[in-house]
């Protein structure tokens, strides 16, 4: 009797599906952040250089 209820329980399958969805979302986020990371790194370098120039030019 317990074996029959064990096989008819779908809660484990639902949890696995949610886990796979979360994993796919995480992979998509990591990929997007890696693509954006290179572009923003150069931007921060330019901002830092401009700030340093502005501070150095002050009397």
ABEGO torsion letter per residue (X at the ends): XAAAAAAABAAAAAAAAAAAAAAAAAAAAAAAAAAAAAAAAAAAAAAAAAAAAAAAABX
